[in-house]
Amino acid sequence: MAVKIPINTIFTDIGGVLLTNGWDHTGRKKAVELFKLDPEETEDRHHLTFGTYEIGKITLDEYLRRVVFYKKRSFSTLQFRQFMYKQSQPLPGTLELLKQLKKKYKLKIAVLSNEGRELAEYRIKQYQLGKLADFFIVSSFVHFRKPDTDIFKIALDTAQVFPEQVIYIEDRPMFVQVASRMGINGIVHTNEKNTAEKLKDMGLK
């Protein structure tokens, strides 16, 4: 369906779009194997407290005290944190695609991400996302998580744009659906090629 008014802003997720997920099931599985953790207990503890970390109510060290270091370990918190950071890798193509479109169409680009503060700050600095994004609406910064509509309202208010002027790129279909109900144009990201085609259909070649 054609976009009726010109697009001037892109909202994009980080994990699953620009970079790999910061701390997902795959990363935790690797940690369980490497650090010889109990898999069921680790997952239970993670799910009980990770949401609290993502909305900025606790630090990464406190999250790790609850999930990993609730008893004596043979490795340090620093070693575990460094392992967590190394799970972040760039995804092919998407970063460069958005940089090109931003330059060509003078777009505003905002990052909307559910991430804990330390992980988000590491990823933003390590992969120089500040060169792409004009601002960051991260769950741990604003204390709301997607799919809470408040996080989208904050992004719209910060960008000072109408929903119809925005394309939101996200790998989780439910989050796209929530944004779409607010009038934001959505793309469910699967890979750079498909997203580039959908952006082209919306007028961004």
MOMO-V962983 format. One line per field, one symbol per residue. ss: DSSP state (A for helix, B for strand, O for the rest). phi: phi as a letter, one per 40 degrees, with the letter a starting at -180 (. if undefined). psi: psi as a letter, one per 30 degrees, with the letter a starting at -180 (. if undefined). A space follows every 50 residues. Layout:
# MOMO-V962983
ss->???
phi->???
psi->???
This chain:
# MOMO-V962983
ss->OOOOOOOOBBBBOOBOOOBOOOOOAAAAAAAAAAAOOOAAAAAAAAAAAA AAAAOOOOOAAAAAAAAOOOOOOOOOAAAAAAAAAAOOOBOOOAAAAAAA AAAAAOOBBBBBBOOOAAAAAAAAAAOOAAAOOOBBBBAAAAOOOOOOAA AAAAAAAAAOOOAAABBBBBOOAAAAAAAAAOOOBBBBOOOAAAAAAAAA AOOOO
phi->.cccbccbabcbcccgbcbcccabdccccccdcccfcccccccdcdccbc dccccgcbccccdccccbccacbcbccccccccdccccbccdgcdcdccc ccccbfccbbcbacacdcccccccccbfccccccabbbdccbgbbdcdcc cccccccccfbcdccbbbbacbdcccccccccgccbbccbaccccccccc cchbc
psi->kkkelkkgkkkkldkfdellkeiaeeeeeeeeeeghljeeeeeeeefffe eeefggflleeeeeeeeehflklglleeeeeeeeeffkkkkkeeeeeeee eeeeghlkkkkjkjkleeeeeeeeeeghfffekelkjkefefgkkkgkfe eeeeeeeefhllefgkkkkkfjeeeeeeeeffgkkkkjkeleeeeeeeee fggj.
